[in-house]
Amino acid sequence: MHLIPRLSLFAALFAAASVTAEARVLRLELTGVEAPAFGGMAFGASGQYERITGIAHGELDPADPANAGIQDIALAPRGADGKISYATPFVILMPIAADRGNHILLYDVVNRGRPLAPGLYNRGGSTSEIGDGFLERQGFSVVWSGWQGDLPPDNAFAFPAPIAHAPGGGVITGPVRKSFELFTPRSTLDLGATDLGHGVAYPAADLAAPGAMLTERVHQADPPHLVARDDWALADCTKTPFPGTPSPTQLCRRGGFDTNHIYEFTYTARDPKILGLGFAATRDLVAFLRHETADENGIVNPLAGRIRATIAHGTSQSGRFLRSFLDLGFNAAPGGGRVFDGMVVHIAAVRLALNQRFAQPSAASMQHEEHLAPTQDFPFTWQQSRDALSGTRAGILDACTKTRTCPEIFQELSSLEYWNSRAGLDTTDGAGHDLPLPANVHLYHFAGTQHVLGLRAGPCQYAQNPNSYVETMRALLLHLTALVEKGAPPPASRYPRVADNSLIEPGEAARIFPHIPGVAANALINDMPVMLRGPSFDPLRESGILAEPPVVKSNAHYDVRVPAVDGDGNEADGVRSVALQAPLGTYTGWNRRKEGFAEGDLCYLVGSFFPFARTRAEREASGDPRPSLEERYGTHEGYVAAVRAASARLHAEGFLLPEDAARLSAEAEASDVLR
């Protein structure tokens, strides 16, 4: 890679380029070009790729209605012109030849500063490995940028969000509640850490911590126990025994913290960051890359004239980012039209805790972990619906419907979202009745899958679920591309419904689950009543100022349902992968915590796998009611035939590409199943 100074190569070539008045990105600071990338590898018709890195400098007008909903934007530092300046790092990966590629901008929303699309769509790929180059072979121009303002500064996609100050420059303080569930014992907790990612802590306003409170309990349903004030301190005990070295960003407890308890710490913090600016920075950068020729200094937009359509991809946290991005109206481009024509909202059933004072965007509400995180308030549905508990009407698409900027949406759900993120509420009214999807929303439930493959399963009782949905994701991305470009209809939505008894009560799912030896059927889900989070918090927009801790409004609960299962315990509806159609066992979207880790609660983001016995004699000896591999397939060749038949069906239905069907069949042939 070689570095290029600002106003050099690109400025020389495009110094006369104009910038429209609507542009909010003012200046591109291009810091590096690697051409060709990937060691000069060429990707079929797309040819060679180049990687461009830089920083986008922009400004926001706090009086602009498009920005006015950003929490605390009126308290941000401003320039002499009253505007708010920001800068965000970005990376562009694109074909070198302008006439090559598919002319689609694929914006991969980074997850806690990590690009995920290369590891999901490119088989064997990662942020550093090209894998099979699927995205590049298809010709996508892939873009990443920073949006999360509480990431450590050494993260390549850290977004330096400004700190809000009281009028006159005073310090703002307020309550912050932190939840901790540990994989390993620790002497000291970092107040910036969450179960799923590490951020910069909000420092305590006072080391003496007046009014602060530390509680502990084993199970989420247990009443919290108050830890005596003399037994904890705002301090670092990693090198110095309790009470440790005073620290406004760390918490130390006499005797340390174990893996069997939920710890919750509420304290008064200072210096909230205006994290909602990350939505605007994303909106403005993508709009610039799609529509503008150059910045105000003549630095060319590397993608100028290349892009016909834009697609956003978000996984988990970044998928929740996209739900909130739409909910808060940020898909309306500054100069008019849409920012994104399509969205892949992957394994994300709720919104994101970003547009809040003292926000914690890395937190996610689960049954055991970070249960009260402010991410699971109504509305849940894309279209406007009536809340079963409050009577309020709202929907995620309300804002873009008003501005006519709604994209085509592919929502992809693993089974775990139904058990640990209340995904059933995305398609029901919360009272046990189905709601129709909007015409622009296409929902695909990846039956019998966990959140992502390879998660740390240390606290869990059972082996994690190996069922992959990556093959289906690849096929669906191409369907979405054809939809936004040509209007080609995608496969019909596939997800469980109340009307046909494929979306059922958790207790009923546990009742019909097979009696597998050594396995306790599960009826536990992530459920909670409506929470009151203070008069300055707007749950409809998941925005505002939180009062901590929240309080229960009433004991009424939503009707949260889960997918039904067949006699093997495998889910019967949704997109059923080759592994589920030619199964080697039972694949679930739930797992249970083991002894020493709050035994019995739901375990993190991990599903389970319970293999079939090899022979009838083996299963009868153990008492397993599920037919054995031998009873199902007879021989190794019978198993291979079942895989090939399932692959053919999925390909015909549009959920499997020919190259993936061939690979899965080859892997089955090479396996040791019934050899």
TORLOPA-960817 format. One record per residue (C-alpha): residue in three letters; y, z, x. Coordinates in steps of 0.2 Angstrom, whole numbers, padded with zeros to 4 digits, always signed. Last residue first. Layout:
N
ALAYZX...
This chain:
675
ARG-0227+0033-0096LEU-0222+0040-0112VAL-0203+0039-0108ASP-0202+0037-0089SER-0187+0025-0090ALA-0186+0008-0082GLU-0189-0001-0098ALA-0176+0010-0107GLU-0164+0007-0094ALA-0166-0012-0096SER-0164-0011-0115LEU-0148+0000-0112ARG-0141-0013-0100ALA-0145-0028-0111ALA-0136-0020-0126ASP-0121-0015-0114GLU-0119-0033-0109PRO-0121-0040-0127LEU-0107-0028-0133LEU-0111-0014-0145PHE-0103-0009-0161GLY-0100-0025-0170GLU-0114-0023-0184ALA-0124-0037-0175HIS-0123-0028-0159LEU-0128-0011-0167ARG-0143-0019-0175ALA-0148-0028-0159SER-0147-0012-0149ALA-0157-0003-0161ALA-0171-0016-0160ARG-0171-0016-0141VAL-0172+0003-0141ALA-0186+0003-0153ALA-0195-0010-0143VAL-0193+0001-0127TYR-0201+0016-0136GLY-0216+0005-0142GLU-0218-0001-0124HIS-0219+0017-0118THR-0232+0020-0130GLY-0235+0027-0148TYR-0217+0027-0153ARG-0214+0041-0165GLU-0231+0050-0164GLU-0231+0049-0145LEU-0213+0055-0144SER-0217+0070-0155PRO-0213+0072-0174ARG-0201+0086-0177PRO-0209+0102-0185ASP-0210+0111-0168GLY-0223+0126-0170SER-0225+0127-0151ALA-0244+0122-0151GLU-0240+0109-0165ARG-0227+0101-0154GLU-0239+0100-0139ALA-0254+0094-0149ARG-0243+0080-0157THR-0238+0074-0140ARG-0222+0073-0129ALA-0212+0086-0138PHE-0195+0081-0144PRO-0180+0087-0134PHE-0166+0099-0140PHE-0149+0093-0135SER-0133+0103-0139GLY-0115+0100-0140VAL-0101+0106-0129LEU-0082+0108-0132TYR-0081+0127-0130CYS-0097+0136-0136LEU-0096+0142-0154ASP-0099+0161-0155GLY-0116+0168-0154GLU-0115+0177-0137ALA-0097+0182-0132PHE-0101+0176-0114GLY-0112+0189-0107GLU-0127+0183-0117LYS-0125+0164-0122ARG-0112+0155-0132ARG-0118+0143-0145ASN-0118+0124-0145TRP-0112+0112-0158GLY-0110+0093-0161THR-0129+0091-0161TYR-0142+0079-0153THR-0160+0082-0158GLY-0173+0074-0146LEU-0178+0058-0138PRO-0170+0047-0151ALA-0172+0028-0155GLN-0158+0027-0168LEU-0148+0042-0160ALA-0150+0035-0143VAL-0145+0018-0148SER-0129+0025-0156ARG-0127+0030-0174VAL-0110+0025-0180GLY-0107+0037-0195ASP-0120+0045-0206ALA-0137+0053-0204GLU-0133+0066-0191ASN-0149+0072-0181GLY-0158+0088-0186ASP-0174+0079-0185GLY-0177+0079-0204ASP-0159+0071-0206VAL-0142+0079-0204ALA-0127+0081-0214PRO-0110+0080-0206VAL-0098+0095-0207ARG-0086+0102-0220VAL-0071+0113-0220ASP-0065+0119-0238TYR-0049+0127-0233HIS-0048+0146-0233ALA-0039+0158-0244ASN-0037+0176-0236SER-0018+0174-0237LYS-0003+0171-0226VAL-0012+0178-0210VAL+0001+0183-0197PRO+0006+0174-0181PRO+0008+0184-0165GLU+0021+0179-0160ALA+0035+0171-0169LEU+0036+0153-0164ILE+0052+0142-0163GLY+0051+0124-0169SER+0039+0110-0172GLU+0021+0107-0179ARG+0031+0095-0190LEU+0024+0101-0207PRO+0022+0118-0199ASP+0041+0120-0196PHE+0044+0136-0186SER+0060+0146-0187PRO+0054+0157-0201GLY+0039+0163-0192ARG+0022+0157-0188LEU+0013+0161-0204MET-0005+0156-0203VAL-0015+0147-0217PRO-0033+0153-0216MET-0045+0150-0201ASP-0060+0139-0198ASN-0069+0133-0182ILE-0087+0132-0188LEU-0102+0144-0188ALA-0117+0138-0198ASN-0129+0135-0183ALA-0148+0135-0183ALA-0155+0146-0170VAL-0166+0137-0158GLY-0181+0145-0149PRO-0194+0134-0158ILE-0185+0121-0169HIS-0184+0126-0187PRO-0176+0109-0193PHE-0158+0110-0200ILE-0158+0109-0219ARG-0152+0127-0221ALA-0139+0126-0206ALA-0131+0110-0214GLU-0130+0119-0231GLY-0121+0134-0223PRO-0109+0122-0214GLU-0105+0114-0231ILE-0108+0095-0232LEU-0101+0078-0227SER-0115+0066-0230ASN-0117+0071-0248ASP-0112+0054-0255ALA-0096+0059-0262VAL-0092+0072-0249ARG-0090+0058-0235PRO-0096+0056-0218TYR-0088+0042-0207ARG-0090+0024-0204SER-0075+0013-0206ALA-0078-0006-0208PRO-0080-0016-0193PRO-0064-0024-0187PRO-0054-0038-0197ALA-0046-0051-0186GLY-0027-0050-0188LYS-0025-0061-0173GLU-0016-0050-0160VAL-0017-0033-0167LEU-0034-0035-0175ALA-0042-0044-0160THR-0036-0030-0148LEU-0043-0017-0160HIS-0060-0026-0160LEU-0060-0027-0141LEU-0057-0008-0140LEU-0071-0005-0153ALA-0084-0014-0142ARG-0079-0003-0127MET-0079+0013-0138THR-0096+0009-0144GLU-0103+0009-0127VAL-0094+0025-0122TYR-0102+0035-0136SER-0115+0043-0126ASN-0128+0055-0131PRO-0131+0068-0117ASN-0129+0084-0127GLN-0128+0100-0117ALA-0143+0111-0114TYR-0143+0126-0124GLN-0136+0144-0123CYS-0118+0140-0117PRO-0106+0149-0105GLY-0110+0137-0090ALA-0109+0121-0100ARG-0096+0112-0090LEU-0092+0096-0098GLY-0103+0081-0093LEU-0100+0070-0108VAL-0085+0071-0119HIS-0083+0080-0135GLN-0101+0081-0141THR-0111+0067-0150GLY-0123+0066-0164ALA-0114+0053-0174PHE-0099+0044-0167HIS-0088+0045-0182TYR-0077+0029-0183LEU-0061+0029-0194HIS-0050+0014-0196VAL-0033+0017-0202ASN-0021+0003-0207ALA-0027+0002-0225PRO-0024+0021-0227LEU-0040+0031-0229PRO-0046+0036-0246LEU-0047+0055-0249ASP-0063+0064-0252HIS-0064+0080-0262GLY-0070+0098-0256ALA-0054+0108-0258GLY-0046+0104-0241ASP-0040+0087-0248THR-0053+0077-0238THR-0052+0063-0224ASP-0044+0072-0210LEU-0050+0089-0216GLY-0067+0085-0210ALA-0061+0085-0193ARG-0060+0104-0193SER-0059+0106-0174ASN-0074+0115-0168TRP-0088+0109-0180TYR-0081+0092-0186GLU-0073+0089-0169LEU-0090+0092-0161SER-0098+0077-0170SER-0087+0065-0160LEU-0072+0057-0169GLU-0064+0040-0166GLN-0048+0036-0175PHE-0044+0017-0173ILE-0026+0015-0179GLU-0016-0001-0183PRO+0002+0004-0180CYS+0015+0011-0192THR+0033+0005-0189ARG+0039+0002-0206THR+0053+0015-0204LYS+0048+0025-0219THR+0030+0023-0216CYS+0032+0028-0198ALA+0039+0045-0203ASP+0026+0048-0217LEU+0011+0043-0206ILE+0005+0061-0202GLY+0005+0065-0220ALA+0014+0077-0232ARG+0013+0086-0249THR+0015+0105-0251GLY+0003+0113-0263SER+0001+0128-0252LEU-0018+0130-0251ALA-0025+0113-0256ASP-0012+0104-0247ARG-0007+0088-0256SER-0009+0071-0247GLN+0002+0059-0238GLN-0008+0047-0228TRP-0015+0051-0210THR-0023+0067-0216PHE-0022+0084-0207PRO-0005+0090-0214PHE-0006+0105-0213ASP-0007+0117-0198GLN-0020+0116-0184THR-0011+0115-0168PRO-0002+0131-0166ALA-0015+0140-0155LEU-0023+0154-0165HIS-0041+0151-0159GLU-0037+0149-0140GLU-0056+0149-0137HIS-0069+0155-0150GLN-0067+0144-0165MET-0056+0131-0156SER-0037+0129-0156ALA-0031+0119-0141ALA-0019+0124-0127SER-0013+0111-0114PRO+0003+0108-0124GLN+0008+0126-0123ALA+0026+0126-0130PHE+0039+0140-0126ARG+0050+0132-0139GLN+0040+0119-0149ASN+0038+0100-0149LEU+0022+0101-0138ALA+0009+0110-0148LEU-0001+0094-0152ARG-0009+0087-0168VAL-0026+0088-0175ALA-0043+0078-0176ALA-0043+0071-0158ILE-0059+0064-0151HIS-0050+0047-0148VAL-0035+0041-0156VAL-0035+0022-0151MET-0018+0016-0156GLY-0012-0001-0161ASP+0005-0010-0162PHE+0014+0003-0151VAL+0033+0004-0149ARG+0036-0004-0166GLY+0051-0013-0172GLY+0070-0010-0168GLY+0080-0008-0152PRO+0075+0010-0149ALA+0057+0007-0154ALA+0051+0017-0169ASN+0034+0024-0164PHE+0043+0041-0161GLY+0043+0046-0179LEU+0038+0065-0177ASP+0021+0062-0185LEU+0018+0046-0175PHE+0020+0055-0158SER+0011+0070-0165ARG-0005+0060-0169LEU-0002+0051-0152PHE-0001+0068-0142ARG-0017+0074-0151GLY-0025+0059-0143SER-0018+0064-0127GLN-0026+0081-0129SER-0043+0074-0134THR-0042+0056-0128GLY-0027+0044-0131HIS-0026+0025-0130ALA-0010+0016-0134ILE-0010-0003-0138THR+0004-0015-0135ALA+0005-0033-0140ARG+0012-0050-0133ILE+0016-0044-0116ARG+0019-0055-0100GLY+0038-0059-0102ALA+0044-0045-0092LEU+0029-0034-0086PRO+0036-0030-0069ASN+0053-0026-0077VAL+0065-0033-0064ILE+0077-0022-0055GLY+0094-0030-0059ASN+0104-0014-0058GLU+0105-0010-0077ASP+0086-0013-0078ALA+0077-0029-0080THR+0069-0041-0093GLU+0067-0029-0107HIS+0055-0030-0122ARG+0038-0023-0118LEU+0041-0013-0102PHE+0057-0006-0110ALA+0048-0001-0127VAL+0034+0007-0116LEU+0047+0017-0106ASP+0058+0022-0121ARG+0044+0029-0132THR+0035+0038-0118ALA+0052+0047-0113ALA+0055+0051-0131PHE+0038+0060-0133GLY+0040+0069-0117LEU+0057+0075-0122GLY+0047+0087-0133LEU+0044+0098-0118ILE+0061+0106-0118LYS+0057+0119-0106PRO+0058+0137-0110ASP+0067+0148-0098ARG+0062+0166-0101ALA+0047+0175-0107THR+0044+0191-0118TYR+0026+0196-0119THR+0010+0193-0129PHE-0007+0194-0120GLU-0023+0190-0128TYR-0040+0193-0119ILE-0056+0186-0127HIS-0070+0196-0119ASN-0088+0193-0112THR-0082+0183-0096ASP-0074+0198-0088PHE-0056+0203-0083GLY-0052+0215-0069GLY-0055+0234-0066ARG-0037+0238-0069ARG-0029+0223-0076CYS-0018+0210-0067LEU-0007+0197-0076GLN+0003+0184-0066THR+0019+0174-0069PRO+0032+0188-0067SER+0024+0194-0051PRO+0023+0212-0044THR+0010+0214-0030GLY-0006+0223-0036PRO-0007+0238-0048PHE-0022+0236-0044PRO-0029+0231-0028THR-0019+0219-0016LYS-0026+0202-0012THR-0031+0194-0029CYS-0021+0208-0038ASP-0006+0198-0042ALA+0006+0207-0054LEU+0013+0209-0072ALA+0003+0225-0075TRP-0012+0232-0084ASP-0021+0248-0086ASP-0006+0260-0089ARG-0002+0250-0104ALA-0018+0254-0112VAL-0028+0239-0118LEU-0027+0237-0137HIS-0043+0232-0146PRO-0043+0216-0156PRO-0053+0217-0173ASP-0069+0206-0171ALA-0069+0188-0179GLN-0066+0180-0162HIS-0080+0189-0154VAL-0079+0201-0139ARG-0062+0208-0141GLU-0047+0212-0130THR-0028+0216-0132LEU-0013+0216-0120MET+0004+0219-0127ALA+0022+0217-0121GLY+0035+0227-0129PRO+0044+0231-0113ALA+0037+0220-0099ALA+0042+0230-0084LEU+0043+0214-0074ASP+0057+0208-0086ALA+0060+0190-0093ALA+0042+0186-0089PRO+0040+0169-0081TYR+0034+0154-0092ALA+0019+0148-0082VAL+0018+0131-0074GLY+0002+0123-0081HIS-0017+0123-0078GLY-0029+0115-0090LEU-0043+0117-0103ASP-0045+0135-0105THR-0027+0138-0102ALA-0017+0144-0086GLY+0001+0146-0084LEU+0001+0165-0086ASP-0011+0165-0071LEU-0024+0179-0074THR-0029+0191-0060SER-0045+0201-0055ARG-0056+0187-0062PRO-0073+0186-0069THR-0080+0168-0071PHE-0080+0156-0086LEU-0066+0165-0094GLU-0058+0166-0111PHE-0039+0169-0110SER-0026+0168-0124LYS-0008+0168-0120ARG+0006+0173-0133VAL+0024+0170-0128PRO+0039+0179-0136GLY+0057+0173-0133THR+0071+0172-0120ILE+0085+0160-0117VAL+0096+0163-0102GLY+0115+0159-0104GLY+0123+0143-0100GLY+0138+0144-0112PRO+0127+0140-0127ALA+0110+0146-0123HIS+0100+0136-0110ALA+0085+0125-0112ILE+0076+0120-0096PRO+0074+0102-0092ALA+0057+0093-0092PRO+0051+0087-0075PHE+0037+0076-0080ALA+0022+0079-0069PHE+0011+0062-0068ALA+0006+0064-0049ASN+0003+0082-0051ASP+0011+0091-0036PRO+0025+0098-0048PRO+0012+0108-0058LEU+0012+0102-0076ASP+0024+0110-0089GLY+0033+0094-0094GLN+0019+0084-0100TRP+0025+0066-0102GLY+0022+0057-0086SER+0017+0039-0086TRP+0002+0027-0086VAL+0001+0009-0089VAL-0014-0004-0090SER-0011-0022-0091PHE-0027-0028-0099GLY-0037-0043-0094GLN-0054-0041-0101ARG-0061-0041-0084GLU-0049-0028-0079LEU-0053-0016-0093PHE-0072-0018-0089GLY-0070-0016-0070ASP-0089-0011-0068GLY-0083+0005-0059ILE-0066+0003-0052GLU-0066+0020-0043SER-0051+0031-0040THR-0045+0036-0057SER-0063+0035-0063GLY-0076+0021-0066GLY-0095+0021-0067ARG-0094+0010-0083ASN-0076+0006-0085TYR-0070+0010-0103LEU-0071+0029-0101GLY-0068+0033-0083PRO-0054+0020-0082ALA-0046+0026-0098LEU-0044+0044-0093PRO-0029+0045-0082ARG-0026+0064-0078GLY-0009+0073-0079ARG-0015+0085-0092ASN-0023+0070-0101VAL-0013+0055-0097VAL-0009+0043-0112ASP-0017+0026-0107TYR-0004+0013-0112LEU-0014-0003-0114LEU-0001-0018-0113ILE-0010-0033-0119HIS-0006-0050-0111ASN-0025-0055-0111GLY-0025-0058-0092ARG-0019-0073-0082ASP-0002-0082-0084ALA+0008-0069-0074ALA-0004-0070-0059ILE-0005-0053-0051PRO-0015-0046-0065MET-0008-0028-0070LEU-0010-0010-0066ILE+0007-0001-0069VAL+0010+0017-0063PHE+0024+0028-0070PRO+0033+0044-0065THR+0046+0050-0077ALA+0065+0054-0075TYR+0077+0062-0087SER+0096+0062-0091ILE+0103+0070-0106LYS+0119+0061-0112GLY+0136+0070-0116ASP+0146+0058-0106ALA+0149+0071-0092GLY+0131+0074-0091ARG+0121+0085-0101PRO+0109+0101-0098ALA+0098+0103-0114LEU+0102+0116-0127ALA+0105+0102-0141ILE+0088+0096-0137ASP+0081+0113-0141GLN+0066+0105-0151ILE+0067+0086-0152GLY+0071+0082-0170ALA+0088+0075-0165ASN+0081+0061-0154ALA+0079+0046-0167PRO+0094+0054-0176ASP+0105+0050-0160ALA+0116+0065-0157PRO+0106+0071-0143ASP+0109+0054-0134LEU+0095+0052-0122GLU+0095+0045-0104GLY+0083+0036-0093HIS+0076+0035-0075ALA+0059+0027-0074ILE+0050+0032-0057GLY+0038+0020-0048THR+0021+0014-0044ILE+0015-0004-0045ARG-0004-0008-0044GLU-0009-0026-0042TYR-0024-0035-0049GLN-0034-0051-0044GLY-0040-0064-0056SER-0040-0061-0075ALA-0052-0076-0078GLY-0066-0066-0068PHE-0060-0050-0060ALA-0055-0053-0042MET-0058-0039-0029GLY-0044-0039-0016GLY-0048-0022-0009PHE-0046-0014-0026ALA-0027-0019-0027PRO-0020-0035-0021ALA-0006-0031-0020GLU-0002-0013-0019VAL+0016-0010-0023GLY+0026+0006-0020THR+0041+0016-0025LEU+0050+0006-0038GLU+0064+0016-0045LEU+0067+0008-0062ARG+0084+0012-0070LEU+0092+0014-0087VAL+0077+0017-0098ARG+0086+0019-0115ALA+0088+0000-0119GLU+0097-0003-0135ALA+0112-0012-0127THR+0100-0026-0120VAL+0098-0028-0102SER+0102-0044-0093ALA+0094-0053-0078ALA+0106-0060-0065ALA+0098-0049-0051PHE+0081-0056-0055LEU+0073-0061-0038ALA+0084-0051-0026ALA+0082-0036-0037PHE+0063-0037-0037LEU+0062-0038-0019SER+0075-0025-0014LEU+0086-0016-0026ARG+0076+0001-0023PRO+0066+0001-0007ILE+0048-0006-0006LEU+0034+0005+0000HIS+0018-0003+0006MET+0000+0000+0000
